């Protein structure tokens, strides 16, 4: 009787442990996100858009990316050593 109880408890513990390993598929189908337009097309009017940039202006987009990479995110140009 005691051995059966331990066997059932071990089986339940294994089942609970393995149930935590499941992962649901992550798809974009129902989220409404369109991934077929270039990034420089933008998403319309946004408070996060840089002033002066117009959606759809590829040249302006590339210039802003170059400036951001050169000055804002370049660790060597930001260091004081």
Secondary structure as GFF3:
##gff-version 3
##sequence-region A 1 81
A	DSSP	alpha_helix	2	19	.	.	.	ID=ss1
A	DSSP	three_ten_helix	39	41	.	.	.	ID=ss2
A	DSSP	alpha_helix	58	67	.	.	.	ID=ss3
A	DSSP	pi_helix	68	72	.	.	.	ID=ss4
A	DSSP	alpha_helix	75	78	.	.	.	ID=ss5
###
